[in-house]
Amino acid sequence: MENASRRIMDRMLKEWEAVQEGLKEGLSRGQYDLWVATLRFLQFDGHELVLGCRNALHRDWVQSHLVPRILTVGRDRFPRLKKVRLELISQDPLQEKDDGQEWQPPEEVPRQLSFADVGQKPRSPFNPRFTFDQFVVGRSNHFAYATCLAMAGQQNLFNQSIYLMADPGLGKSHLTHAVGNLLTTSQPDTRVRYVTAEQFANEMIRALKRDRIEDFKRRYRDGCDVLLLEKVEFFSGKRKIQDELVYTLDELLDRGRRIICTGKTAPQDIPRLNHELRSRLGGVLVAPIERPDFVTRKEIIQRKAAYDGVELPMEVAEFLADRITSDVRQLESCLVGILAKSSILGIPITLELAREVTQAMLDYLPSLSIPHIAEAVCANFGVSMEELRSRARHKQISQARQLAMYLCRKYTSESLNAIAQAFGRSHSTVIYSLKKVDRELARKNSQLRKRMEHVAHRIETRCLDG
Ligand SMILES: Nc1ncnc2c1ncn2[C@@H]1O[C@H](COP(=O)(O)OP(=O)(O)OP(=O)(O)O)[C@@H](O)[C@H]1O
């Protein structure tokens, strides 16, 4: 059991390191070294992340500048993260455990390179848990798995580029990282560039601001053999960035480079993409991943538990696979909850414990609010909250607004007046919108229905995530 808790702690530490990586975005190197690299992971109890700060100044700065971002970035790794608590520590408790040395805060900015830095391998951007070995293959994901594996094995591919398409939490990042992990070990000379669409956009904007756009282009067009580009729906509505991406994709494909993109919807369903980008992405081999069936879910749970060195009773694996059918991330977080409780309290993993933990998690369903729904709709349509509340009548925006009103009616007990007020509209406009959406949804092959299903799934699972 001790080994298991050590492994869980190691795993949480890895997750925290990934969160730290994510926090680099938008901070200068100096800020990162000073405020983020020095934060210490202390514990995560399922909802609350406890971090250690070295003094009051550190704590106050993180509290006022960073906590909202830690919550946002952190939810990718700690799905039910609700709260961040900052504690003062005079020593790094983890260091103390390992070698008894006193913790030294790193040098203040600007940080200079030391000899130790020279020749050090840059840290891999790939999550070591996300390998092909750890990916459970079933009917729902077999094709996606096989194409990614072929891509990483440099086999003669019918198509040099793949578009992994799936709802959240079904393994897009896992497979993308698996390609990265395999390539970096089996073909270390292959230059693999992993980036999310948001990072790509931010890098480009920074390069433009600093007059270094040529460096940026070279980095992507000449300095990359395999491009792994995640969450492409982020490009929706960002014209200039889309243009740059089209050139980059063309150059890479002309040179026979390999590309994997991921997204939640088919390229043709991503709103506000220019024609060129839509057609480039449309030409890519689309590999969908569906929700896993019971057998695959059960195996995923068993494989995850085995990875943590825990033998899970079959009845517990079956109970979880039966009870949680939405996304795999949700399934995984229930398992982590069970392992954590069993190891902290020193009690065996039983069906009763699994029931208790799962129930506590599912009871956690907060009531959905209008902003929560509006946010999910905005993300899907690529429009901003301001646009949603504005007088704009652009089709994309008015459709998003109407769907948001419809979902607010469906998921909340808010009155028509309250919904009208939230979107700056009249009571009769809300009634009109509800009827319009109803009519649209009733149509055969309704695009809006597909959209609504995506948003609804997102709302429901985010709600489960707490
Ligand atoms: N078939 C599978 N076998 C093993 N683990 C899986 C499988 N599918 C998903 N997972 C696990 O589920 C979790 C979520 O997967 P992942 O992050 O890849 O989802 P995603 O599709 O990229 O989601 P999002 O769109 O929200 O980023 C990960 O921990 C991953 O390891």
Boltz pocket constraint, residues with backbone or C-beta under 6 A from the ligand:
constraints:
  - pocket:
      binder: B
      contacts: [[A, 129], [A, 130], [A, 134], [A, 135], [A, 136], [A, 137], [A, 141], [A, 166], [A, 167], [A, 168], [A, 169], [A, 170], [A, 171], [A, 172], [A, 173], [A, 174], [A, 175], [A, 264], [A, 300], [A, 328], [A, 329], [A, 332]]
      max_distance: 6.0
